[in-house]
Amino acid sequence: MIKKLIKLKLLKFILIGSVSAAYALKRYCDRKNEVKSKKDKKPSLTR
């Protein structure tokens, strides 16, 4: 029973870690794309 509890706790930590890593990667990619889209926009030449 103790081994089963340890396995479940490890599985929980792995699951939480993978979800948080995926979220951090998504935020990083979104920021990178946002900066890239700002660079792609050309400034208007209106006076």
C-alpha positions in Angstrom: 0.0 0.0 0.0 2.8 2.4 0.8 4.5 1.7 -2.5 1.2 2.4 -4.3 0.9 5.8 -2.5 4.5 6.7 -3.4 3.9 5.8 -7.0 0.7 7.9 -7.0 2.5 10.9 -5.5 5.3 10.6 -8.1 2.7 10.4 -10.8 1.0 13.5 -9.5 4.3 15.5 -9.4 5.2 14.4 -12.9 1.7 15.4 -14.2 1.9 18.8 -12.5 5.4 19.3 -13.7 4.5 18.5 -17.3 1.4 20.7 -17.3 3.4 23.7 -15.9 6.2 23.2 -18.4 3.7 23.1 -21.2 2.1 26.3 -19.9 5.5 28.0 -19.6 6.4 27.0 -23.2 3.1 28.3 -24.5 3.6 31.6 -22.8 7.2 31.8 -24.2 6.0 31.1 -27.7 3.2 33.6 -27.5 5.5 36.3 -26.4 8.0 35.4 -29.1 5.2 35.6 -31.7 3.9 38.9 -30.3 7.4 40.5 -30.6 7.8 39.1 -34.1 4.4 40.5 -35.2 5.3 43.9 -33.8 8.5 43.9 -35.8 6.7 42.9 -39.0 4.3 45.9 -38.8 5.7 48.7 -40.8 5.3 52.2 -39.4 2.8 54.4 -41.3 4.2 57.5 -43.0 1.2 59.8 -42.3 1.9 63.4 -41.3 
